[in-house]
Amino acid sequence: MRFPAALLVFLLTLLCFSQETQDLNIKVNVNLIQVDVTVLDKSGRHVEGLTADDFEVFRDGKRQVIKNVIFVSRPPVKPEPPAPSGLTAPSTLLASSLPGKQLKAQDVRRTIAIYIDDLSINFANLLPVHDALRKFVEEQVQPGDLVAVYVSSGGLGLFQQFTTDKRAILASIERVRYRSLNGVDSLAPISTNPAEEDPNPSIAQQALEMRLQEEVNMQSRQDMLTAGMLSTASFIVRGLRELPGRKSMVVFSESIQLNDIPKAFTNPNATAMSPGGMGSVRDRTVAALNSLVDLANRSGVTFYTVDPRGLQPLGLTAADQVSGSARAMQGRLQQREMDFSSSQDGMATLAEETGGLFFHNTNDLGRAMAEAAKDQDGYYLIAFKPDDVTFEKTRQGQAKTHRLSIKVRKPGLKVRFRKSFSGGVDSDVAPAASNPMLTAMQSPFRSLDIPMKLTPLYLEDEKAGSFIRAYLFVDPSRFQFVDDPAEAGDNDQSPWKKTVADQLLVLYDQNGAVVDRVAQSQTIRLRKAGMEKAMKNGMVQMMDIPVKRPGPYQLRAAMMDNATKKTGSSAQFIFIPDLKNKQLAMSDVGVTTEAFLQAKSADGSPGLRVLHGGDKLVYTAYIYNAKEMKGGGKPNLETQVILYRDGKVVFTGKRTTFQPAGFVEGKQLPLRGTLQLGSNIALGEYAVQVAVRDLEAPKKQQFAVRAADFEVR
């Protein structure tokens, strides 16, 4: 049984359909309705080149007048480069250590939300989900992809921030644990209560009804938990609404059940008056699903649902207790099959109503992620002119829901689309206004009105312990400075230039809890010489933030000019290793230039990291928990430097032995090296990756890899 839900496509004001538009956030004439449509050939490839003459659009069975059709395409995904030779560190370790790039909205290629319903997933099925997601991130997430990972049991924490940083995405996947408070018991082994076979009919009937009542109570509990899971998904969709283009949300769940089968069908001695005898609709789940589908289609979100249980044998198994009458056992088997099928109804509906796909009865979970990502590579936007009936209201004053049907006239093509829409406006889901600085900090996109760069470096001090040294670079040229006269007693009576800036710096742990927070208003006063220097070189603020516990963190910063309300923002992921486990570890890599260290240039500062062709790059780091060689006095380490440009390897350094004398096991070991940049090096964004191998450590603990980004101008 499928329950249709109210969906809304975009009814915005003014401006006409633009052929140059590349996302769903299109402003159209109030008399146009816009829908996104996927068209595939028999091989599953996206079909281009169709026009308005190739489509038919029907609203409630009535043909609509198509005004515009455009095809939105994304650049094809290029495969990851092979792992560099040399240290032969695992390629996943190398790839996942590279820092992500904070994108501008126009640079987003794909937006993918991964939602794991850990309240329903069985322990045995959670490992394949982990494996499929790790493989997807390591092999298919590319620059320009925004990805976030959510769990139904968790709140809004660090890992709910959309990011391009594979380190953060992989850390969030590892954080998903077995909970299963809402497990579907249809696949549980069949057990028989001997009391149900008692010769006394009264005792047998009472035992049956007690079991049925327990099942009804469990179904009511599942209804509440599933509705809560869908409500959390709605919150995610609201966040996705503000992101550009078509968005994918991949949901892993073992149960979104919309109705319960009549117990009288599968229990020979049950009647219509027995608990659950006539079945029931899960009203909370249905209402939450309808609301979610409506919101998803308002927001340009397509759902791809995955049942991680794979292909299941629904007949008798060795774990089933086969006893009692054959008729009763046949009924229990039938109930198992029907419960299993019903548990998938909501997943099928969610995908079908939003134009997505439902993956089930397959053990290839990676296919779902690949298909969801691929589906954004090309789709059509169709605008049609509605008639007056579209905007009629119900007696309760609500917008009517209309069924939508779209056909392609050319044979052999498959079309997927959103199945219905609501003849209303989007004002009821419009985001509320908020503080500009908070908005800039929470957005996955960097706010560029005030250019700034955040550089957190993990370091370790023998006395103070772990801490983050944060460099915050700000370009003050975008601030509005005003003249401020010198004080009467000041020997220098030349005027000041003054501005007031609000600053917010927040460190979050993996649960989204605030570890440290700095909120302050700064008055910046500069005279002529200082002003000229600041305008040329920018300003860098440095602060140390103690961190008591190992694990992943995120540091976010925002700044606002008090006068103009212009903002700047930056965010960085950082991982603090656990040194108590005695495994090889590294601090973050600091990047500067030899010219900066010799005070000959300001560009190569650790906070700005802007280099030029011909510069000598200097990288520094600390190595922790290195093992001492058997001869004593030296470690047995190898190092290697790899240079990336836009995520692609452009230089692989030689493997170098690193065995400094005077080494004491248990003490941190400084590492410093240089890399000469060619005078004709291509301009752009780079990352230098430093890999260390300890030949004295166990094989699985031999590698530590860190990376830092920089820019060549």
N, C-alpha and C positions, 0 to 999 in steps of 0.2 A: 504494500500500500504506500502511495506517495502523496505527500501533502504539499500542494503548491504554496508559494510564499509571495508576498508583495515585493516587487522589485522596482527600482527607480533608475531611469537613465537620465541623462543630463539635460536640464531645462534651465539654461543660464541666459543672461541678457546681453543684448547688443552684439555687434561684430558678426561678421559672416564667416562661413567655413573657409579655413585657409588651407591651401594645398601644401603649404610648407610646414604645417603643424606636425609634430612628431610624437605627441602623447595624447592622453585622454582629457587633459585639462584644457579643453577647447571652449572658448566662448562662442556660443552660437546664438542665432536669432531666437527670440522667445517663441517663435512659431515652428521651431525645429526640434526634433528629438534625435539624439545621437546614441548609437549602440555600436559595440565592438563585436566583430565576427571573425572566427577562425575558419579558413578554408584549406583543406588538405586534399592531396591526390591519393591514389590507391596505395602509394608507398609511404604515406605519412608525411610527405614534404609539403611545405607551404606553397600555395599557388599565388602567383602574382599576375598582374595584367588584367584583372577583371574590371568591368565598368558597371555603371548603374543599370545598363540593359541586361546584365547577367544575373541580377538579383530580383527577388520578389519578397516584399515585406507585407505581413498581414498583422493587423491589430484586431483581436477577437474575431478572426476569420475574414475581416474586411481588408481588401488590398489598400496599401498606403502609397502615396506619391513620393518616390525617392528623389531627393534634391541633390545630394552629393555622395560620392564614394571615393575614398582615398585608401591607399595601402600604406601602412606604417611598418617599416622594416628596421631591424637592428643589425649592426655589423655581425658577421658570423664569429662564433667563438673559436679562437685559435688554440690548439693544444699546447699544454705546458712544455717547455723545453726539457730535454733529457737532463738528468742529474749530472753535475760537473764531475769530472774524473779527479782523482787525487786521493783525498781522505776516504772516499767511498762511504761517507756518512749517509744514512738513510735519506732518500730524496724527500720524504715527508718532513723530516727534521729540518732540512735545508729550506724547503718551501714555506713551512709554517713559522719560520723565525723572521721572515721579512715583514717590516712594518707596513701597515695599510695606508692608503691615501684618503684624506678627507676630501670628498668630492664637492664640486658645484652641482647645483640641481640639473643643469643642462648636460652634465657629463655622465649622468646615470644611464647605464645600459639596461640593467634588469634589476628589479626589486623582488626579493623572495623572502617571505616569512615562513619559518619552519615551526610548526606548532605540534608538540609532542604531548599527547594526552596520557601522561604518566599515571593518572588515576585509574586508567583502565588496562594498561598494557601489562601482560603477564611477564614475569621475570625471564622466562625462556625466550621471549620474543624481543626483549629490550636489547640484547646483544646484537642481533642482526640489524636493528634500527641504528644503533651506534655505528656499526661497520659501514652501512650504506651512507650515512651522513658524513662520516669522516672521508670516505672515498670521494663523495661529491665535492666536498670543500677542497680537498687536496688536488683533485684533478680537473674540476670544472669551474670553480669560482674564479673569475677573471677580473682584471682591473675594470672598474665601471660597474661591478655588481654590488648592490647593497643587500646584505643578508642579516637576518636576526633570528635568534632561537628563543622559543618560548616553551614553558611547560605549564600544564593546566593546574598543577599544585602550587606553583610559585607566584609571588607577587611581581611587581615591576622592579627589576633590579638591573645590575650592570649589563647583563647580556641581552636585555630587551632593546638595547640601542642598536639601530641599523648601522652596519659598518662594512668596510671593505677589508678589514684586518683579519686575515685567516687565523692569527694567534688567538684573537678574542672569540671567533666563531668556534674553533676547535675546543677551546677551554670551556665554552658554554655547553658543548655536546658532552664533554667528559663529566660535567656537573650533573647531568640527568641521571637520576637514581631510581631504583625500583620502589614504587609506592603501592600501586594497585588497590586503591580503596573502593574502586567501582568496577571490579572485575566481572566479566560476564561468566556466569556459572554454567552456561549451556554446554560447554566442552568438558566440564568436570566429570570424573568417572561416575557412572550410574551406581547408586547404592540402594538397596531395598530394605525398607523397614519391615521386619517380620510381623509387626502388629497390623500392617495393612492386609496381611494374608490370614489373620486370625479367623477361626471358624465362626466366632461370634460376630455377626454383621455389624452390631453397634460399635464394638471395639475397632473393627477394621475401618468403618466409616469415620469414626472419630480420629483415628491415626492419619487417615488420608486428608481430612480437612485441616488437621494441625499442620501437616506438611504443606498443603496448598496455601494456608494462611501465612506461613513463613516465607513462601515464595512471593506472595503478594507484597508482604512487608519489604522484602528485598527489592522488588521492582519499584516500589514507591521511593525507596532510598536511592536507587539508581537514577530514577527520574530527576530527583533533586540535584544529584551530583552532576549528571549530564547537562542539565539546564545551566548549572553554574559554570561548567566547562565552556559551553557555548557563549555565555555572557562574557567570560574572559576573552574569548575569540572576538567578540564584538568590540571590546576595548582595543584590541590590536588593530582591527580593521579601521577604527576611527583614527588611529595613528597613521595607518597606511594611506588614508584619504588625502593627507597633506603632501604625500610624495608624488612625484611626476609619473605620468604614463600608466600603462597597464601593470598591475601588480599580481604576483602569484602568492598564494598561501597554501602550503603543503601541510596537511593534517594527518598525523599518525594516530589512529585510535582503534580500539577493539570493539567499541560499542557506541553508536548513536541510535538508540532504539526509539521508534516513534509510537509503537503500539505493542500490547501484550496479547498473545494468542489465547483464545478461550481454553481454559483448563478442561472444560467438558469434552473438548475434541480429542484429547490425548490421554485422559484418565477414565478408564471404563466405568468406574463407580462414582464419578463426579457428575453433578447435575448443574443446571443453570443457576441454582441457588448456592452452590458451593463457592468458597472464596475464589474469586477470579474466574468463575465458571463461564462467564460470557465474554471474558477478555476486557480490555480497556485501552483507551488512548492515553499516552503519556503527555498530558496537557502542558506541563511545564516545559518539557523538551520541545514539543511542537511549537509553542509560542516563542521560545528562545531561538529555534531554528528559523522560523519565519522572519523574526526581527533581524537575525544575522544575515540572511540572504538578501533582505531588502537593503540593509546597510552596505553589504558587499557590492551590490550593483550600483548603488549611489557613488561608491568610492572607487570604482574601476578595479575591483579585486576579484580574481578568479580562483576558485578553490580546486585543489587536487587532493583527494582523500585517499588514504592508504590503509588497508587492513593488514597489519603486520603478522597476523596469524598464518598467512599463506594458505597453501592447499591443505585442507583438513579432512581426515577420514571421519565420517560421521556415523559409521556403522559401529558394531560391537568391537571393543578392544580388550586387551588382556587386563586392563585396569577396571573394567566394568564387573560388577557383581551380578551375575546372571542367576536370579532365583525368582520364585513366585510364578504366577501364571504367565503363559506365553503372550496372552492378550495385553496384560499390564506392561510386560517388557516391551512389546511392540509399540505401545503408547508412549513409553518413556523415550524410545529411540526417535519416534516421530516428533516428540516435543523438542528433543535436542536439535533435530534438523530445522524445525521451524524457528526455534529461538535463535539459532545461529544465523539464519537468513534474515530474521527481523532485526538483529543487531546491526545489520549492514544498511538498513533502509535509509537512515538519516545520512550516512556517508554518501550513498548514491544520490539522494535528493540534493544535498549541498553542492556536489560537483555538477550535477545536471542543470540545476537552476542558475548557476553562475557561469555556465559555458566551459566548465572544466572536465576532468576525467576522474573516474573512480577505479583504483587499482585493487584487485582482490583475487583470491584463489591463485596467487603466484608467490613464489619465494624470492623473486627478483625485485627486492625493494629499491635497489639503485635505479631501476628503470623509472620509477615514479619521479625521483628527483631530476633525472635527465630529461624526461618528457615535460615536466613543469617548467624547467628552465628553457628548454627548446621552444615551448609554445609561445614565448614572448618575442621570438625572433621575427614574427610577421603576423599581422592581422589587419582586417579592414575596419574602417570607421564608416558607418552608413548613417546619413542624416535623412530623415523623412519628415514630411509636413503632417502634423496631427489635425484631426477635425475637432469640432466643438465637444463631441462626446468624450474625448480624452480627458477633459478637465472637469467633467461632472463630479459632484460630490455625493456621498452616501447620505442617508437620512441623519446620520450622526455627524455630518460635516467633514468626514474623512475623504481623502482622495481615493478614487476607485482603482482597483487593481485590474490591469488588462493583460491578457495572454498575448504573447508575441510569437510569431512564426516567420522564419526566414528560409527561403529556398534559393538554390543556385540552378539556373537553367541548363548549364553545361553538364552532360552526363559524366558519371565516374568520379565526382567530387563529393567530399564529405564536408558538412558545415556544422559548426558548433556555435551557439549563441546563448545569450541570457533569455530565459523563457517567459518572463513577464516584466511589467514595469508599472509604476504607480504614477497617475497623472497629477503629481504634485510638484512642489519646488523643494530645493535643498536647504531651506532656511532652518529646518528643524534639526539638521545635523551639522550646521555651520559651527566651526570651533569658536569658543569664547576668546575674547581678547585677553592677552596676558602681558606680563612685564617683558619689554623688548629684550632685556638681558637674559632672562630665564628662557625665553623662546630661542634666542641665539645659542644658548648653552645646550638645550635639549634637542635641538635639530640635528639630524645626521649630516647636514650640509654646513660647511664653514661659512660663517657670516663674514663678508669681505669688505664691508664699509670701512672698517678699521683693520688693516692687515696685521695679523699677529701669528706667532708660531710658538707652540708649546713643546718643550723638550724635557721629558722626565728620564732621569738616569738612575737605575738601581745601583746602590753602592752598599758596602758593608764596612762597619767600623768595629774594631775589636772590643771597644768599650761601650759604644752607643748602640751597637747592633745594626739591624737593617734600616736603611732610610732611602728616601727618594730625593734626589737633588733636582729640582725643577727650575729650568730656565724659561722665562717668559719674555719673548721678543715682541716689541710693539713698534709699529711705524707711526710716529706722532704727526705725520704730515696731514692726516685726515682729521685731527682734532681742531676745534675752533678756538684759537688763542685770542685773548683780548689784552689790551695794554693795561698794565698795573703799575702805578707810579711807585718809585722807591720810597722807603720810609724816611722821615725827616732826619734821623740820625745816621743814616747810611752814608759811608764815605763815597760810595759809588752811586751817583744820582741818576744814572741811566735807567730807563724804564725796564720793567720786567714784561715778559710775555707769560700769561697765566691761562691755564685751563683746569677744569675739574673733571675727573674721570672716575666712574664707579667700576669696581673690580670684584669678580666673583671667581673663586678657585675652589673646586670640590674634588676630593678623592673618594671614590666609591669602592667598596669591596665587592666580591662576587655575588653577594646577596642583595646588592643595591643599598646597603647601609653606608652612611656617611662616616668615613674614618677621620677625615680632617676637612675643615672648611674655613676659608678666609673670605670675608665680605667686608669691603672697605671702600671709602671714598677718598681719592687721592687728589691733592692740589699740586699741580706741576707748575713750577715757576722757573723760567729760564731767561737769562740775559742773552745778548747778541751772540757771543762766542758759543755758549752752551746750546743756543737755539740752532745755530748753523751746524754744530756737531751732531745734535740729535736728528736734525732733518736729513743729514747725510748718512749717518750710521745706524739710526734707530736707537731705541732704549731697551736694555736688557735688565730684567729683575731676576734675582736668584733667591731661592728659599729651599731649606731642607725640611722634609716631612718625615718624621719617624714612622716606621711600619713594624708592628709587633708580630704579625702573623704572615707566614708564606702564603702564596696563592696569587691569582690574577686580580688586577686592579685596573681601574680606569680613572684618569685624571682629566677633568674638563675645566676649561677656563673661558671666561667671557669678560668683555670690557665694553663700557658704554660712555660716549661723550655726553656729559650732563647737559650741554647746551643744545646739541643737535639731535640727541637720542640715537645717533649712529652707533652700531655695534660691531664688534669683532669677536670671533670665537675660535676655539681649537680644542681638540680632544685627542688623547693618546692612550693606548693600551700599554700596560706594563706588568711583567710577571716577576714575583719575588720567589726565588727558589728556597727550598727547605734545606739549609746547610747541616741540620742535625742528622740527616740520613747518611752523611759522609759520601755522597755521590758527587762527581765532578760537576761544577757549576761555574758560571761566569757572571760578572756584572754586565750592565749594559755597555755598549761601545760608545765612547766619546769620539767625536770627529771635529778636527780643527785643521789648520794649515800651519806649515812651518813659518810662513810670513806673519801670521797672527801671533804666534808664540814669540817671535822676534820683534813684535810691536811695529811691523812694517805695513800691516793691513788690518782693517776692522771687519772685512767681509767673512773671514773664516772663523768667526767666533763660534763656540760650542752651541750657543743659543740660536744663531741665524743659519749657520752651515751653508753659506753661499760660497762656491768656489769658482775658479776661472781656469781656462785652459793654461797648462804649464805649471799650475800650482802643485806643490808636494803635499798630499793629504797625509795627515798624521792621525792614526787611530790608537786609542788607549782603552784598556780594560783591566779588570782584576780576575784572576783565576782562583777558585776556591776548591778545597778538598782534593787537590792533586796528590797522588801517591808518590812515595819516595822509592827510588830505584833500590835494587837489592844491595848494590855497592854503597849506598848511603850518600847523602849530601846533595843529590840532584833529583829532579823529577824526570820522568821519561815521557815527554810530551812532543806532539807534532802540531803544527799550526798551518792554516791555509786561509788565504783571502780570496773571496769571490766578489766580483763587481757586477751589479745588475743595472740595467736601464729599462724603466717601464716594465719591470718584472721579468726581463729576459737577460740571460747571462751574456755579458760582453767581454769578460776577462776572468780567467781562472788562474790564480797564482800557484806557484810551485809548493809542494809539501815541504815544510821546513821543520827541522829538528829544533826543539826548544828545551834546553837543559841547563838553565843558569845555575852557577855554583852558589853555595851558601843557603840553599833552600832548606827550610824546616817544615816538615809535614804538619799540616794543621794551620799553617799561616797563609794568608793571602799572598798571591804572587802577581806582581804587576806585569802587564804585557803592553808593549809599545811597538808600533811598526809604522812604516811609511809606504805610500803608493804614489808614484809619480804619474800625474795626469798629462796626457799628450797635449801639445799646444793647439792641435786641431780637433780636440775631443768634441763630440756632438753636444749641443746644448740640451738641457732637459733635466728630468728628475732621476736620481740614482740611489742605490743602496749599496753599502759596503758590508759584506758579511764575513765574520771572523769565526772560523771553526777550530776547535781545539780537541785533540784526541789524547787520552791518557792510556798508554800501552800497558801500564801496570794494573789498570782497573779491570773488573769483570767485563766480558765482551759487550753486554747490553748496557753498560754504564760508562762506556769509553768516550762518548761524544758530548760536547757542549757547544751550542751554536747561538750566536747573537748577531744582530744587524742594526745598522743605523742609516737613516736616509740623509741625503744632501742634494743640493741643486747646483748645477753648472750653468752659469750665465755668461 
